[in-house]
Amino acid sequence: MTNRIYNFNPGPSTLPVEVLEIIQKELLNYKNTGISILETSHRSPEYEEVNNSAIALIKDLMGIGEDYHVLFVGGGASTQFSHIPINFLSHGKSAAYIDTGTWSTKAILEAEKIGEITIAGSSKDLNYTYIPNQEELNVSPDSAYLHVTSNNTIKGTQWHSFPDTNGVPMICDMSSDICSREIDYSQFAMIYAGAQKNLGPSGVTIVIIRKELMNQCNENLPTMFDYQTHIKKSSLYNTPPVFSIYSMKLVLEWIKKIGGLQAIGKINQSKKDIIYNLIDTFPDFFRGTVRNDSRSWMNVTLRLPSEELEQKLVANAKEAGFIGLKGHRSVGGIRVSMYNAMSLEGVQKVAEFMENFKNNN
């Protein structure tokens, strides 16, 4: 495929070229049905195979057993900010949240509209530039659940060792690092993630719930807010985002083909090492913004000596074939987002570009 540039956008993000070529090939006539996957009924056997295959791939890659439900829902991961307390925060109980950045803060604000919550830990005191350690957390054993955000795309921090909850069910927003490394996914009672960073295009949210957690689900909820609805109907209560799920299935197959989460994790580790090495080698020019032990593998955030230089780097990068390097509007600076489909070659080339930029400025 010609004229491809390196897409470092933080989401929706780059997709594997191999996957895009399959989509292109199958778009007009999916599996010899004579119609596109975009036109395929969600009640058809063709879509049933897509849905079931995607579920099986997620379980296989993540090592998730039959004690979990895997759901595909619309509305974006932000919709889960309210759905989680609606389902699992009962009257007379409180839920614990750890505040590590913009997205966890938004989850907290939504939960406060539903019921009582406590802040079990926070890195707000240092502008969300680190992940709290176990000793800094205070999780009440009576909490309905503990909510964490595994990776913080705006500030550039990431959990590398998840907290010991002392039996409190842990719910994790993994929107920006799901399936990017090998971890013990069984430590979570629930995982949810928008697909548009590591697993596909926008439009579908993966919700993984331990069956045992459903025992504490509230009753008499609005139909579409109730996880039981989607479990009972295998995510087919209403029309699902068919094309997004189909595309995600192809990305999951691509991950499995290259060696699963162990292989993708090694690649992602190599990618982040390249950019952090640049920061550590030239700290007076490339200024990392987070504590070293909390550095994200997915989103490297940094500042240059001036905003003018940052703007120049972004503009020059675009001319050189690298887009999406501008930091989030709320923090500024530079952000290098390296999700699963960003190639090692792309990261090597952007690092070379950045070093040349430093030498010439």
SULVEN-V947136 format. One record per residue. N is the residue number from 1. PSI is psi in degrees with one decimal (999 if undefined). BURIAL is b if it has 24 or more other C-alpha atoms within 12 Angstrom, else e. Layout:
N PSI BURIAL
N PSI BURIAL
This chain:
1 125.5 e
2 165.6 e
3 27.9 e
4 134.6 e
5 174.1 b
6 117.3 b
7 104.3 b
8 19.9 b
9 145.1 b
10 0.7 b
11 129.0 b
12 146.0 b
13 -178.6 b
14 149.2 b
15 154.1 b
16 132.8 b
17 -38.2 b
18 -39.2 e
19 -43.7 b
20 -36.4 b
21 -35.6 e
22 -44.1 b
23 -45.2 b
24 -43.6 e
25 -38.6 e
26 -4.4 e
27 -43.0 b
28 -30.6 e
29 92.1 e
30 118.9 b
31 37.9 e
32 28.5 e
33 -16.5 e
34 -0.3 e
35 164.6 e
36 156.4 e
37 -27.5 b
38 -21.5 b
39 -3.9 e
40 135.0 b
41 140.7 e
42 -5.8 b
43 0.6 e
44 156.2 e
45 -28.9 e
46 -43.5 b
47 -33.4 b
48 -38.8 e
49 -39.9 e
50 -49.3 b
51 -48.9 b
52 -37.9 e
53 -40.8 b
54 -42.1 b
55 -47.0 b
56 -39.1 b
57 -42.3 b
58 -46.7 b
59 -41.7 b
60 -50.7 e
61 -38.5 b
62 -4.3 b
63 37.1 e
64 131.8 b
65 -171.5 e
66 -1.0 e
67 10.0 e
68 145.2 b
69 142.0 b
70 120.2 b
71 151.1 b
72 116.9 b
73 160.3 b
74 -176.1 b
75 -4.7 b
76 157.7 b
77 -27.8 b
78 -26.8 b
79 -30.7 b
80 -17.7 b
81 -36.3 b
82 -33.5 b
83 -35.6 b
84 -54.5 b
85 -31.6 b
86 -39.0 b
87 -39.1 b
88 -5.1 b
89 100.5 b
90 163.0 b
91 134.1 e
92 -6.7 e
93 163.8 e
94 156.1 b
95 143.9 b
96 137.3 b
97 141.7 b
98 123.7 b
99 106.7 b
100 15.1 b
101 -169.8 b
102 -46.8 b
103 -34.7 b
104 -35.3 b
105 -41.8 b
106 -38.4 b
107 -40.3 b
108 -45.9 b
109 -38.4 e
110 -42.6 b
111 -35.0 b
112 -23.8 b
113 -19.1 e
114 -41.9 b
115 -164.1 b
116 133.7 b
117 159.0 b
118 149.6 b
119 107.9 b
120 -10.5 b
121 154.7 b
122 149.7 b
123 20.2 b
124 -28.8 e
125 -29.0 e
126 36.6 e
127 37.3 e
128 39.1 b
129 10.9 b
130 166.1 b
131 127.8 b
132 146.0 b
133 173.4 e
134 -39.3 e
135 -19.7 e
136 1.0 e
137 151.0 b
138 88.6 b
139 114.5 b
140 133.8 b
141 -13.1 e
142 1.2 e
143 142.0 b
144 -36.6 b
145 165.1 b
146 128.2 b
147 129.7 b
148 156.3 b
149 115.0 b
150 -33.6 b
151 138.1 b
152 102.1 b
153 -29.9 b
154 -46.2 b
155 -24.8 b
156 36.6 b
157 161.2 b
158 142.4 b
159 127.0 b
160 -15.1 b
161 117.7 e
162 154.2 b
163 151.1 b
164 118.6 e
165 -1.3 b
166 41.6 e
167 -9.2 e
168 129.9 b
169 130.4 b
170 127.0 b
171 131.1 b
172 126.7 b
173 107.1 b
174 31.1 b
175 -30.9 b
176 5.3 b
177 15.8 b
178 137.6 b
179 30.7 b
180 -5.9 b
181 164.3 b
182 119.4 b
183 170.3 e
184 95.4 e
185 -14.9 b
186 -9.4 b
187 -8.9 b
188 137.0 b
189 -27.5 b
190 141.3 b
191 137.4 b
192 150.7 b
193 132.8 b
194 145.3 b
195 -13.8 b
196 11.3 b
197 -51.6 b
198 -14.9 b
199 1.9 b
200 -164.0 b
201 173.7 b
202 160.3 b
203 -21.1 b
204 142.3 b
205 130.4 b
206 129.9 b
207 119.5 b
208 119.0 b
209 127.6 b
210 133.1 b
211 -34.6 b
212 -33.6 e
213 -29.7 b
214 -15.2 b
215 -22.1 e
216 13.8 b
217 135.3 b
218 159.1 b
219 166.5 e
220 45.2 e
221 158.1 e
222 137.9 e
223 -50.3 e
224 -16.4 b
225 -13.7 b
226 118.4 b
227 -28.7 b
228 -35.0 b
229 -48.0 b
230 -29.6 b
231 -49.0 b
232 -31.7 e
233 13.2 e
234 44.5 b
235 21.3 b
236 24.4 b
237 -43.1 e
238 -179.8 e
239 119.1 e
240 167.1 b
241 82.2 b
242 -50.8 b
243 -39.1 b
244 -40.3 b
245 -40.7 b
246 -46.3 b
247 -40.5 b
248 -41.0 b
249 -41.5 b
250 -38.8 b
251 -41.4 b
252 -40.1 b
253 -38.4 b
254 -43.3 b
255 -45.0 b
256 -39.8 b
257 -37.0 e
258 0.9 e
259 10.5 e
260 -162.6 b
261 -28.2 b
262 -44.8 e
263 -45.7 e
264 -33.5 b
265 -40.8 b
266 -40.4 e
267 -45.9 b
268 -36.5 b
269 -41.9 b
270 -39.2 b
271 -47.9 b
272 -33.4 b
273 -36.7 b
274 -46.9 b
275 -41.1 b
276 -30.7 b
277 -36.6 e
278 -43.9 b
279 -43.2 b
280 -27.5 e
281 -34.4 e
282 61.7 e
283 -19.9 e
284 -20.0 e
285 -48.1 b
286 103.8 b
287 105.0 b
288 148.5 b
289 -4.9 b
290 162.2 b
291 140.4 b
292 -38.4 b
293 -5.1 e
294 9.9 b
295 134.3 b
296 140.9 b
297 -23.2 b
298 -39.5 b
299 106.2 b
300 121.9 b
301 140.5 b
302 162.4 b
303 154.1 b
304 172.9 b
305 -22.6 e
306 158.5 e
307 -31.4 e
308 -41.7 e
309 -37.0 b
310 -45.3 b
311 -38.4 e
312 -42.0 b
313 -45.3 b
314 -44.1 b
315 -45.5 e
316 -36.4 b
317 -42.2 b
318 -41.4 e
319 -30.1 e
320 -2.2 e
321 22.1 e
322 117.1 b
323 160.8 b
324 19.2 b
325 -4.4 b
326 134.1 b
327 162.4 b
328 144.8 b
329 -24.3 e
330 -17.6 e
331 -20.1 e
332 -160.6 e
333 -155.1 b
334 142.4 b
335 126.8 b
336 105.1 b
337 125.6 b
338 73.8 b
339 -179.6 b
340 -42.3 b
341 -8.9 b
342 124.7 b
343 155.9 b
344 -37.8 b
345 -42.2 e
346 -40.5 b
347 -41.2 b
348 -41.6 b
349 -38.9 e
350 -33.7 b
351 -41.2 b
352 -42.4 e
353 -45.1 b
354 -39.7 b
355 -39.8 b
356 -37.6 e
357 -44.5 e
358 -45.5 b
359 -25.6 e
360 2.5 e
361 999 e
